[in-house]
Amino acid sequence: MRCPNCKGKDIGKIGTNQYYCWHCFIELSIVNGRYSLHQVEEDGSLSSLDDLFEDEDMSVESG
Ligand SMILES: [Zn+2]
């Protein structure tokens, strides 16, 4: 899998269907075959980044 944001592969698994991109520091969840992206704010809260991406960027590709 690749990060939809930076296209990097430096992604670690943090839970069931939950991943973290160490390159751009965003949290990735996989819901129904699609990525859901969240940025961790300084206060620890999460803000959704889904609106910033096109549908094709959010689909989970095999490989
Ligand atoms: Zn990234």
N, CA, C, O and the ligand as a Tripos MOL2 file, in Angstrom:
@<TRIPOS>MOLECULE
protein
  253   251    64     0     0
PROTEIN
NO_CHARGES

@<TRIPOS>ATOM
      1 N           0.8260   -1.1950    0.0000 N.3       1 MET1
      2 CA          0.0000    0.0000    0.0000 C.3       1 MET1
      3 C           0.8660    1.2520    0.0000 C.2       1 MET1
      4 O           2.0080    1.2450    0.4590 O.2       1 MET1
      5 N           0.3020    2.3010   -0.5160 N.am      2 ARG2
      6 CA          1.0010    3.5830   -0.5510 C.3       2 ARG2
      7 C           0.1480    4.6390    0.1270 C.2       2 ARG2
      8 O          -1.0810    4.5620    0.1550 O.2       2 ARG2
      9 N           0.8310    5.6110    0.6630 N.am      3 CYS3
     10 CA          0.1220    6.7380    1.2600 C.3       3 CYS3
     11 C          -0.5170    7.5840    0.1400 C.2       3 CYS3
     12 O           0.1800    7.9920   -0.7890 O.2       3 CYS3
     13 N          -1.8160    7.8470    0.2180 N.am      4 PRO4
     14 CA         -2.4700    8.6600   -0.8160 C.3       4 PRO4
     15 C          -1.9490   10.0940   -0.8480 C.2       4 PRO4
     16 O          -2.0950   10.7870   -1.8550 O.2       4 PRO4
     17 N          -1.3630   10.5240    0.2160 N.am      5 ASN5
     18 CA         -0.8920   11.8990    0.3000 C.3       5 ASN5
     19 C           0.4840   12.0730   -0.3260 C.2       5 ASN5
     20 O           0.6570   12.8860   -1.2340 O.2       5 ASN5
     21 N           1.4590   11.3160    0.1540 N.am      6 CYS6
     22 CA          2.8310   11.4930   -0.3090 C.3       6 CYS6
     23 C           3.2600   10.3900   -1.2730 C.2       6 CYS6
     24 O           4.3630   10.4380   -1.8180 O.2       6 CYS6
     25 N           2.3920    9.3920   -1.4900 N.am      7 LYS7
     26 CA          2.6830    8.2620   -2.3650 C.3       7 LYS7
     27 C           3.8430    7.4260   -1.8510 C.2       7 LYS7
     28 O           4.3990    6.6010   -2.5760 O.2       7 LYS7
     29 N           4.1960    7.6430   -0.6080 N.am      8 GLY8
     30 CA          5.3070    6.9010   -0.0400 C.3       8 GLY8
     31 C           4.8540    5.5700    0.5290 C.2       8 GLY8
     32 O           3.6640    5.3180    0.7150 O.2       8 GLY8
     33 N           5.8360    4.7290    0.7970 N.am      9 LYS9
     34 CA          5.5420    3.4040    1.3380 C.3       9 LYS9
     35 C           6.0270    3.2540    2.7830 C.2       9 LYS9
     36 O           6.0870    2.1470    3.3170 O.2       9 LYS9
     37 N           6.3610    4.3520    3.3880 N.am     10 ASP10
     38 CA          6.8640    4.3170    4.7490 C.3      10 ASP10
     39 C           5.6880    4.3190    5.7220 C.2      10 ASP10
     40 O           5.4630    5.2750    6.4640 O.2      10 ASP10
     41 N           4.9450    3.2060    5.6900 N.am     11 ILE11
     42 CA          3.6910    3.1340    6.4250 C.3      11 ILE11
     43 C           3.7630    2.0160    7.4500 C.2      11 ILE11
     44 O           4.1580    0.8930    7.1400 O.2      11 ILE11
     45 N           3.3780    2.3380    8.6690 N.am     12 GLY12
     46 CA          3.3730    1.3490    9.7320 C.3      12 GLY12
     47 C           1.9630    1.0170   10.1570 C.2      12 GLY12
     48 O           1.0690    1.8620   10.1120 O.2      12 GLY12
     49 N           1.7720   -0.2270   10.5710 N.am     13 LYS13
     50 CA          0.4500   -0.6340   11.0210 C.3      13 LYS13
     51 C           0.2950   -0.3160   12.5010 C.2      13 LYS13
     52 O           1.1570   -0.6520   13.3120 O.2      13 LYS13
     53 N          -0.8170    0.3370   12.8450 N.am     14 ILE14
     54 CA         -1.0330    0.6970   14.2430 C.3      14 ILE14
     55 C          -2.2640    0.0200   14.8140 C.2      14 ILE14
     56 O          -2.5390    0.1480   16.0070 O.2      14 ILE14
     57 N          -3.0060   -0.6950   13.9900 N.am     15 GLY15
     58 CA         -4.1880   -1.3900   14.4800 C.3      15 GLY15
     59 C          -4.8990   -2.0760   13.3380 C.2      15 GLY15
     60 O          -4.4300   -2.0640   12.2000 O.2      15 GLY15
     61 N          -6.0430   -2.6770   13.6510 N.am     16 THR16
     62 CA         -6.8170   -3.3480   12.6220 C.3      16 THR16
     63 C          -7.3110   -2.3240   11.6030 C.2      16 THR16
     64 O          -8.0840   -1.4230   11.9280 O.2      16 THR16
     65 N          -6.8480   -2.4820   10.3690 N.am     17 ASN17
     66 CA         -7.2080   -1.5520    9.2930 C.3      17 ASN17
     67 C          -6.8030   -0.1160    9.6020 C.2      17 ASN17
     68 O          -7.3910    0.8270    9.0730 O.2      17 ASN17
     69 N          -5.8120    0.0460   10.4490 N.am     18 GLN18
     70 CA         -5.3220    1.3900   10.7630 C.3      18 GLN18
     71 C          -3.8210    1.4450   10.5520 C.2      18 GLN18
     72 O          -3.0800    0.5640   10.9880 O.2      18 GLN18
     73 N          -3.3900    2.4920    9.8770 N.am     19 TYR19
     74 CA         -1.9920    2.6400    9.5200 C.3      19 TYR19
     75 C          -1.5500    4.0780    9.7730 C.2      19 TYR19
     76 O          -2.3610    4.9850    9.9610 O.2      19 TYR19
     77 N          -0.2200    4.2450    9.7700 N.am     20 TYR20
     78 CA          0.3210    5.5690   10.0200 C.3      20 TYR20
     79 C           1.4410    5.8250    9.0340 C.2      20 TYR20
     80 O           2.3400    4.9980    8.8770 O.2      20 TYR20
     81 N           1.3900    6.9690    8.3690 N.am     21 CYS21
     82 CA          2.4540    7.3320    7.4460 C.3      21 CYS21
     83 C           3.5220    8.1050    8.1980 C.2      21 CYS21
     84 O           3.2650    9.1840    8.7330 O.2      21 CYS21
     85 N           4.6990    7.5530    8.2320 N.am     22 TRP22
     86 CA          5.7970    8.1830    8.9690 C.3      22 TRP22
     87 C           6.4200    9.3220    8.1810 C.2      22 TRP22
     88 O           7.2350   10.0790    8.7090 O.2      22 TRP22
     89 N           6.0430    9.4410    6.9390 N.am     23 HIS23
     90 CA          6.6060   10.5040    6.1210 C.3      23 HIS23
     91 C           5.8230   11.8120    6.3000 C.2      23 HIS23
     92 O           6.4150   12.8760    6.4840 O.2      23 HIS23
     93 N           4.5140   11.7230    6.2460 N.am     24 CYS24
     94 CA          3.7330   12.9530    6.3810 C.3      24 CYS24
     95 C           2.8720   12.9700    7.6480 C.2      24 CYS24
     96 O           2.0420   13.8600    7.8290 O.2      24 CYS24
     97 N           3.0760   11.9870    8.5140 N.am     25 PHE25
     98 CA          2.4650   11.9920    9.8440 C.3      25 PHE25
     99 C           0.9440   12.0650    9.8060 C.2      25 PHE25
    100 O           0.3270   12.8590   10.5160 O.2      25 PHE25
    101 N           0.3610   11.2360    8.9790 N.am     26 ILE26
    102 CA         -1.0870   11.1550    8.9820 C.3      26 ILE26
    103 C          -1.5230    9.7260    9.2640 C.2      26 ILE26
    104 O          -0.8010    8.7640    8.9990 O.2      26 ILE26
    105 N          -2.7090    9.6220    9.8010 N.am     27 GLU27
    106 CA         -3.2770    8.3310   10.1270 C.3      27 GLU27
    107 C          -4.1730    7.8750    8.9890 C.2      27 GLU27
    108 O          -4.9940    8.6420    8.4870 O.2      27 GLU27
    109 N          -4.0110    6.6180    8.5830 N.am     28 LEU28
    110 CA         -4.8140    6.0810    7.4990 C.3      28 LEU28
    111 C          -5.6720    4.9480    8.0290 C.2      28 LEU28
    112 O          -5.1660    4.0250    8.6680 O.2      28 LEU28
    113 N          -6.9580    5.0140    7.7670 N.am     29 SER29
    114 CA         -7.8510    3.9090    8.0590 C.3      29 SER29
    115 C          -8.3700    3.3670    6.7390 C.2      29 SER29
    116 O          -8.4840    4.1060    5.7610 O.2      29 SER29
    117 N          -8.6820    2.0920    6.7110 N.am     30 ILE30
    118 CA         -9.2840    1.5050    5.5170 C.3      30 ILE30
    119 C         -10.7140    1.1210    5.8550 C.2      30 ILE30
    120 O         -10.9600    0.2790    6.7190 O.2      30 ILE30
    121 N         -11.6510    1.7510    5.1610 N.am     31 VAL31
    122 CA        -13.0650    1.5120    5.3900 C.3      31 VAL31
    123 C         -13.7120    1.1530    4.0590 C.2      31 VAL31
    124 O         -13.7360    1.9580    3.1280 O.2      31 VAL31
    125 N         -14.2290   -0.0500    3.9830 N.am     32 ASN32
    126 CA        -14.9080   -0.5160    2.7750 C.3      32 ASN32
    127 C         -14.0380   -0.3530    1.5230 C.2      32 ASN32
    128 O         -14.5220    0.0660    0.4720 O.2      32 ASN32
    129 N         -12.7500   -0.6900    1.6500 N.am     33 GLY33
    130 CA        -11.8590   -0.6480    0.5110 C.3      33 GLY33
    131 C         -11.3820    0.7410    0.1290 C.2      33 GLY33
    132 O         -10.8010    0.9350   -0.9380 O.2      33 GLY33
    133 N         -11.6260    1.6910    0.9920 N.am     34 ARG34
    134 CA        -11.1830    3.0540    0.7210 C.3      34 ARG34
    135 C         -10.3970    3.5840    1.9120 C.2      34 ARG34
    136 O         -10.6430    3.2150    3.0600 O.2      34 ARG34
    137 N          -9.4540    4.4490    1.6090 N.am     35 TYR35
    138 CA         -8.7220    5.0950    2.6760 C.3      35 TYR35
    139 C          -9.5400    6.2160    3.3020 C.2      35 TYR35
    140 O         -10.3050    6.9140    2.6370 O.2      35 TYR35
    141 N          -9.3480    6.3560    4.5950 N.am     36 SER36
    142 CA         -9.8420    7.5390    5.2810 C.3      36 SER36
    143 C          -8.6460    8.1460    5.9950 C.2      36 SER36
    144 O          -7.9910    7.4700    6.7880 O.2      36 SER36
    145 N          -8.3540    9.4010    5.7260 N.am     37 LEU37
    146 CA         -7.1400   10.0240    6.2370 C.3      37 LEU37
    147 C          -7.4490   11.0360    7.3360 C.2      37 LEU37
    148 O          -8.4000   11.8130    7.2510 O.2      37 LEU37
    149 N          -6.6210   10.9960    8.3550 N.am     38 HIS38
    150 CA         -6.7600   11.9560    9.4450 C.3      38 HIS38
    151 C          -5.3900   12.4780    9.8400 C.2      38 HIS38
    152 O          -4.4020   11.7440    9.8840 O.2      38 HIS38
    153 N          -5.3670   13.7510   10.1190 N.am     39 GLN39
    154 CA         -4.1450   14.3660   10.6190 C.3      39 GLN39
    155 C          -4.2480   14.5070   12.1260 C.2      39 GLN39
    156 O          -5.2760   14.9280   12.6560 O.2      39 GLN39
    157 N          -3.1700   14.1510   12.8080 N.am     40 VAL40
    158 CA         -3.1420   14.2860   14.2530 C.3      40 VAL40
    159 C          -2.6710   15.6940   14.6060 C.2      40 VAL40
    160 O          -1.5500   16.0910   14.2880 O.2      40 VAL40
    161 N          -3.5450   16.4310   15.2650 N.am     41 GLU41
    162 CA         -3.2020   17.8050   15.6310 C.3      41 GLU41
    163 C          -2.3140   17.8220   16.8670 C.2      41 GLU41
    164 O          -2.1340   16.8020   17.5310 O.2      41 GLU41
    165 N          -1.7700   18.9790   17.1620 N.am     42 GLU42
    166 CA         -0.8550   19.1030   18.2920 C.3      42 GLU42
    167 C          -1.5050   18.7410   19.6220 C.2      42 GLU42
    168 O          -0.8410   18.2530   20.5370 O.2      42 GLU42
    169 N          -2.8200   18.9860   19.7180 N.am     43 ASP43
    170 CA         -3.5120   18.6650   20.9630 C.3      43 ASP43
    171 C          -3.9990   17.2170   21.0030 C.2      43 ASP43
    172 O          -4.6830   16.8130   21.9430 O.2      43 ASP43
    173 N          -3.6450   16.4370   19.9770 N.am     44 GLY44
    174 CA         -3.9920   15.0310   19.9740 C.3      44 GLY44
    175 C          -5.3040   14.7100   19.2810 C.2      44 GLY44
    176 O          -5.6520   13.5400   19.1210 O.2      44 GLY44
    177 N          -6.0330   15.7350   18.8700 N.am     45 SER45
    178 CA         -7.2890   15.4850   18.1780 C.3      45 SER45
    179 C          -7.0210   15.1420   16.7080 C.2      45 SER45
    180 O          -5.9360   15.3910   16.1830 O.2      45 SER45
    181 N          -8.0190   14.5750   16.0710 N.am     46 LEU46
    182 CA         -7.8840   14.1860   14.6750 C.3      46 LEU46
    183 C          -8.7480   15.0780   13.8020 C.2      46 LEU46
    184 O          -9.8930   15.3760   14.1420 O.2      46 LEU46
    185 N          -8.1880   15.5030   12.6700 N.am     47 SER47
    186 CA         -8.9890   16.2350   11.7010 C.3      47 SER47
    187 C          -8.9630   15.4830   10.3730 C.2      47 SER47
    188 O          -7.9130   15.0220    9.9240 O.2      47 SER47
    189 N         -10.1270   15.3680    9.7590 N.am     48 SER48
    190 CA        -10.2460   14.5930    8.5350 C.3      48 SER48
    191 C          -9.5990   15.3140    7.3600 C.2      48 SER48
    192 O          -9.7140   16.5310    7.2130 O.2      48 SER48
    193 N          -8.9090   14.5240    6.5200 N.am     49 LEU49
    194 CA         -8.2980   15.0790    5.3210 C.3      49 LEU49
    195 C          -8.9990   14.5730    4.0610 C.2      49 LEU49
    196 O          -8.5590   14.8420    2.9440 O.2      49 LEU49
    197 N         -10.0870   13.8430    4.2540 N.am     50 ASP50
    198 CA        -10.7230   13.1780    3.1130 C.3      50 ASP50
    199 C         -11.1520   14.1550    2.0240 C.2      50 ASP50
    200 O         -11.1290   13.8180    0.8400 O.2      50 ASP50
    201 N         -11.5370   15.3460    2.4140 N.am     51 ASP51
    202 CA        -12.0290   16.3140    1.4410 C.3      51 ASP51
    203 C         -10.9370   16.7880    0.4770 C.2      51 ASP51
    204 O         -11.2320   17.3650   -0.5690 O.2      51 ASP51
    205 N          -9.6820   16.5430    0.8370 N.am     52 LEU52
    206 CA         -8.5730   17.0610    0.0430 C.3      52 LEU52
    207 C          -8.1990   16.1400   -1.1170 C.2      52 LEU52
    208 O          -7.3530   16.4890   -1.9410 O.2      52 LEU52
    209 N          -8.8250   14.9680   -1.1820 N.am     53 PHE53
    210 CA         -8.3940   13.9790   -2.1570 C.3      53 PHE53
    211 C          -9.5230   13.5890   -3.0970 C.2      53 PHE53
    212 O         -10.7050   13.6490   -2.7570 O.2      53 PHE53
    213 N          -9.1100   13.1840   -4.2970 N.am     54 GLU54
    214 CA        -10.0720   12.6830   -5.2700 C.3      54 GLU54
    215 C         -10.4260   11.2330   -4.9400 C.2      54 GLU54
    216 O          -9.6860   10.5380   -4.2430 O.2      54 GLU54
    217 N         -11.5500   10.8040   -5.4470 N.am     55 ASP55
    218 CA        -11.9910    9.4390   -5.1860 C.3      55 ASP55
    219 C         -10.9560    8.4060   -5.5980 C.2      55 ASP55
    220 O         -10.7310    7.4210   -4.8950 O.2      55 ASP55
    221 N         -10.3210    8.6440   -6.7580 N.am     56 GLU56
    222 CA         -9.3830    7.6480   -7.2580 C.3      56 GLU56
    223 C          -8.1450    7.5400   -6.3680 C.2      56 GLU56
    224 O          -7.5010    6.4920   -6.3050 O.2      56 GLU56
    225 N          -7.8260    8.6250   -5.6910 N.am     57 ASP57
    226 CA         -6.6800    8.5860   -4.7810 C.3      57 ASP57
    227 C          -6.9950    7.7930   -3.5120 C.2      57 ASP57
    228 O          -6.0920    7.3140   -2.8270 O.2      57 ASP57
    229 N          -8.2720    7.6650   -3.2130 N.am     58 MET58
    230 CA         -8.6670    7.0740   -1.9520 C.3      58 MET58
    231 C          -8.9740    5.5980   -2.0550 C.2      58 MET58
    232 O          -9.1800    4.9530   -1.0270 O.2      58 MET58
    233 N          -9.0130    5.0410   -3.2320 N.am     59 SER59
    234 CA         -9.2890    3.6210   -3.3540 C.3      59 SER59
    235 C          -8.0170    2.8320   -3.0470 C.2      59 SER59
    236 O          -6.9230    3.2120   -3.4630 O.2      59 SER59
    237 N          -8.1700    1.7530   -2.3290 N.am     60 VAL60
    238 CA         -7.0440    0.9300   -1.9360 C.3      60 VAL60
    239 C          -6.6890   -0.0060   -3.0870 C.2      60 VAL60
    240 O          -7.4720   -0.8790   -3.4630 O.2      60 VAL60
    241 N          -5.5050    0.1910   -3.6330 N.am     61 GLU61
    242 CA         -5.0610   -0.6360   -4.7360 C.3      61 GLU61
    243 C          -4.3370   -1.8550   -4.2130 C.2      61 GLU61
    244 O          -3.6380   -1.7780   -3.2020 O.2      61 GLU61
    245 N          -4.4930   -2.9680   -4.8800 N.am     62 SER62
    246 CA         -3.7380   -4.1590   -4.4980 C.3      62 SER62
    247 C          -2.2820   -3.9740   -4.9060 C.2      62 SER62
    248 O          -1.9860   -3.5360   -6.0170 O.2      62 SER62
    249 N          -1.3950   -4.3070   -4.0060 N.am     63 GLY63
    250 CA          0.0330   -4.1460   -4.2900 C.3      63 GLY63
    251 C           0.4320   -2.7580   -4.0000 C.2      63 GLY63
    252 O           1.5980   -2.4030   -4.1700 O.2      63 GLY63
    253 ZN          2.3700   10.0300    3.5420 Zn       64 ZN64
@<TRIPOS>BOND
     1     1     2 1
     2     2     3 1
     3     3     4 2
     4     3     5 am
     5     5     6 1
     6     6     7 1
     7     7     8 2
     8     7     9 am
     9     9    10 1
    10    10    11 1
    11    11    12 2
    12    11    13 am
    13    13    14 1
    14    14    15 1
    15    15    16 2
    16    15    17 am
    17    17    18 1
    18    18    19 1
    19    19    20 2
    20    19    21 am
    21    21    22 1
    22    22    23 1
    23    23    24 2
    24    23    25 am
    25    25    26 1
    26    26    27 1
    27    27    28 2
    28    27    29 am
    29    29    30 1
    30    30    31 1
    31    31    32 2
    32    31    33 am
    33    33    34 1
    34    34    35 1
    35    35    36 2
    36    35    37 am
    37    37    38 1
    38    38    39 1
    39    39    40 2
    40    39    41 am
    41    41    42 1
    42    42    43 1
    43    43    44 2
    44    43    45 am
    45    45    46 1
    46    46    47 1
    47    47    48 2
    48    47    49 am
    49    49    50 1
    50    50    51 1
    51    51    52 2
    52    51    53 am
    53    53    54 1
    54    54    55 1
    55    55    56 2
    56    55    57 am
    57    57    58 1
    58    58    59 1
    59    59    60 2
    60    59    61 am
    61    61    62 1
    62    62    63 1
    63    63    64 2
    64    63    65 am
    65    65    66 1
    66    66    67 1
    67    67    68 2
    68    67    69 am
    69    69    70 1
    70    70    71 1
    71    71    72 2
    72    71    73 am
    73    73    74 1
    74    74    75 1
    75    75    76 2
    76    75    77 am
    77    77    78 1
    78    78    79 1
    79    79    80 2
    80    79    81 am
    81    81    82 1
    82    82    83 1
    83    83    84 2
    84    83    85 am
    85    85    86 1
    86    86    87 1
    87    87    88 2
    88    87    89 am
    89    89    90 1
    90    90    91 1
    91    91    92 2
    92    91    93 am
    93    93    94 1
    94    94    95 1
    95    95    96 2
    96    95    97 am
    97    97    98 1
    98    98    99 1
    99    99   100 2
   100    99   101 am
   101   101   102 1
   102   102   103 1
   103   103   104 2
   104   103   105 am
   105   105   106 1
   106   106   107 1
   107   107   108 2
   108   107   109 am
   109   109   110 1
   110   110   111 1
   111   111   112 2
   112   111   113 am
   113   113   114 1
   114   114   115 1
   115   115   116 2
   116   115   117 am
   117   117   118 1
   118   118   119 1
   119   119   120 2
   120   119   121 am
   121   121   122 1
   122   122   123 1
   123   123   124 2
   124   123   125 am
   125   125   126 1
   126   126   127 1
   127   127   128 2
   128   127   129 am
   129   129   130 1
   130   130   131 1
   131   131   132 2
   132   131   133 am
   133   133   134 1
   134   134   135 1
   135   135   136 2
   136   135   137 am
   137   137   138 1
   138   138   139 1
   139   139   140 2
   140   139   141 am
   141   141   142 1
   142   142   143 1
   143   143   144 2
   144   143   145 am
   145   145   146 1
   146   146   147 1
   147   147   148 2
   148   147   149 am
   149   149   150 1
   150   150   151 1
   151   151   152 2
   152   151   153 am
   153   153   154 1
   154   154   155 1
   155   155   156 2
   156   155   157 am
   157   157   158 1
   158   158   159 1
   159   159   160 2
   160   159   161 am
   161   161   162 1
   162   162   163 1
   163   163   164 2
   164   163   165 am
   165   165   166 1
   166   166   167 1
   167   167   168 2
   168   167   169 am
   169   169   170 1
   170   170   171 1
   171   171   172 2
   172   171   173 am
   173   173   174 1
   174   174   175 1
   175   175   176 2
   176   175   177 am
   177   177   178 1
   178   178   179 1
   179   179   180 2
   180   179   181 am
   181   181   182 1
   182   182   183 1
   183   183   184 2
   184   183   185 am
   185   185   186 1
   186   186   187 1
   187   187   188 2
   188   187   189 am
   189   189   190 1
   190   190   191 1
   191   191   192 2
   192   191   193 am
   193   193   194 1
   194   194   195 1
   195   195   196 2
   196   195   197 am
   197   197   198 1
   198   198   199 1
   199   199   200 2
   200   199   201 am
   201   201   202 1
   202   202   203 1
   203   203   204 2
   204   203   205 am
   205   205   206 1
   206   206   207 1
   207   207   208 2
   208   207   209 am
   209   209   210 1
   210   210   211 1
   211   211   212 2
   212   211   213 am
   213   213   214 1
   214   214   215 1
   215   215   216 2
   216   215   217 am
   217   217   218 1
   218   218   219 1
   219   219   220 2
   220   219   221 am
   221   221   222 1
   222   222   223 1
   223   223   224 2
   224   223   225 am
   225   225   226 1
   226   226   227 1
   227   227   228 2
   228   227   229 am
   229   229   230 1
   230   230   231 1
   231   231   232 2
   232   231   233 am
   233   233   234 1
   234   234   235 1
   235   235   236 2
   236   235   237 am
   237   237   238 1
   238   238   239 1
   239   239   240 2
   240   239   241 am
   241   241   242 1
   242   242   243 1
   243   243   244 2
   244   243   245 am
   245   245   246 1
   246   246   247 1
   247   247   248 2
   248   247   249 am
   249   249   250 1
   250   250   251 1
   251   251   252 2
@<TRIPOS>SUBSTRUCTURE
     1 MET1         2 RESIDUE 1 A MET
     2 ARG2         6 RESIDUE 1 A ARG
     3 CYS3        10 RESIDUE 1 A CYS
     4 PRO4        14 RESIDUE 1 A PRO
     5 ASN5        18 RESIDUE 1 A ASN
     6 CYS6        22 RESIDUE 1 A CYS
     7 LYS7        26 RESIDUE 1 A LYS
     8 GLY8        30 RESIDUE 1 A GLY
     9 LYS9        34 RESIDUE 1 A LYS
    10 ASP10       38 RESIDUE 1 A ASP
    11 ILE11       42 RESIDUE 1 A ILE
    12 GLY12       46 RESIDUE 1 A GLY
    13 LYS13       50 RESIDUE 1 A LYS
    14 ILE14       54 RESIDUE 1 A ILE
    15 GLY15       58 RESIDUE 1 A GLY
    16 THR16       62 RESIDUE 1 A THR
    17 ASN17       66 RESIDUE 1 A ASN
    18 GLN18       70 RESIDUE 1 A GLN
    19 TYR19       74 RESIDUE 1 A TYR
    20 TYR20       78 RESIDUE 1 A TYR
    21 CYS21       82 RESIDUE 1 A CYS
    22 TRP22       86 RESIDUE 1 A TRP
    23 HIS23       90 RESIDUE 1 A HIS
    24 CYS24       94 RESIDUE 1 A CYS
    25 PHE25       98 RESIDUE 1 A PHE
    26 ILE26      102 RESIDUE 1 A ILE
    27 GLU27      106 RESIDUE 1 A GLU
    28 LEU28      110 RESIDUE 1 A LEU
    29 SER29      114 RESIDUE 1 A SER
    30 ILE30      118 RESIDUE 1 A ILE
    31 VAL31      122 RESIDUE 1 A VAL
    32 ASN32      126 RESIDUE 1 A ASN
    33 GLY33      130 RESIDUE 1 A GLY
    34 ARG34      134 RESIDUE 1 A ARG
    35 TYR35      138 RESIDUE 1 A TYR
    36 SER36      142 RESIDUE 1 A SER
    37 LEU37      146 RESIDUE 1 A LEU
    38 HIS38      150 RESIDUE 1 A HIS
    39 GLN39      154 RESIDUE 1 A GLN
    40 VAL40      158 RESIDUE 1 A VAL
    41 GLU41      162 RESIDUE 1 A GLU
    42 GLU42      166 RESIDUE 1 A GLU
    43 ASP43      170 RESIDUE 1 A ASP
    44 GLY44      174 RESIDUE 1 A GLY
    45 SER45      178 RESIDUE 1 A SER
    46 LEU46      182 RESIDUE 1 A LEU
    47 SER47      186 RESIDUE 1 A SER
    48 SER48      190 RESIDUE 1 A SER
    49 LEU49      194 RESIDUE 1 A LEU
    50 ASP50      198 RESIDUE 1 A ASP
    51 ASP51      202 RESIDUE 1 A ASP
    52 LEU52      206 RESIDUE 1 A LEU
    53 PHE53      210 RESIDUE 1 A PHE
    54 GLU54      214 RESIDUE 1 A GLU
    55 ASP55      218 RESIDUE 1 A ASP
    56 GLU56      222 RESIDUE 1 A GLU
    57 ASP57      226 RESIDUE 1 A ASP
    58 MET58      230 RESIDUE 1 A MET
    59 SER59      234 RESIDUE 1 A SER
    60 VAL60      238 RESIDUE 1 A VAL
    61 GLU61      242 RESIDUE 1 A GLU
    62 SER62      246 RESIDUE 1 A SER
    63 GLY63      250 RESIDUE 1 A GLY
    64 ZN64       253 GROUP 0 **** ****
